[in-house]
Amino acid sequence: MNDELKQAAQRKASFGATMKAVFWSFFGVRKRKDYESDAARLNPVHVVIAGILGAAIFVTVLVSIVKLVVRSAAGA
């Protein structure tokens, strides 16, 4: 089991490719073939980091939209 984790952490996909895969997974739009390809080549450490980063960006955008709406509603 420990060897499997070491091998998975040494996968060669770039962080940009990982961010792209995580971005599309937020929308749930992935072909099965692409999913299987990602599962075979993405570094799991990169996936976790990209997921946390993606979630932080998502929450920041939502909070910004809410602030904008509340500010415009209060001024009207």
N, C-alpha and C positions, 0 to 999 in steps of 0.2 A: 504494500500500500504506500509506503514512504517513497519508493522508487517512482510510482505513478505520479505522485505529487511533484516530485522533482522534475520529471519529464514534462508535465503539464506547465510548470512555471518557466520552462525554457523554450516554449513555443515562440516562433519567430514573427508572428503578425505584428504590425506596427500599432502604436497607440491610436493613431488616426483611424485605422481600420476598425479597431475596437470601439472607438467613439461612434463611428458610423453604424456599427452593428447594434450598439446600445441605443442610439437615437431611433433607429427603425423599430427596435423592440418596444420602445415606449409607446409607439403607435400600434403595435401588434401586426405590422405589415412585413412579413418575411415569408419567402418561399421556403418550402421544406428543404429543398436542395441547398439554398443559401444558409439556412439554419445548421444543417449537418456540416457544411463546409466550415462555418464559424466555430462550431463545437470542436472540430478537429484541429483548428489552427490558432485559435485565440488563447492568449495567456490569461488564466483565471484571475490572477492578481490585477491585470489591466482591466478586466471586466468589472471587478468590484470597485476599483478606483473610478472607472468611467461611469458606473451606475450611481455612485455617490455624487460625483460631479454633475451628472445629468439631472439628478433629483434636486440638487441645490440650485441649478439654473432654472429648472421648472418652477420651483417654489418662489424664487426671486421674481420671475416673470409674472406669476400669478399675483404676488403681493403688489408689484408695481401696477398691474392692471386694476386691482381693487382700489389702490390709493388714487389712481387717476380718475376712476369712476366716482369715487366718493368726493373727491375735490371738485369735479365738474358738477355733481349733483348739489353740493353745498353752495356753489356759486350761482346756481340757477334760480 
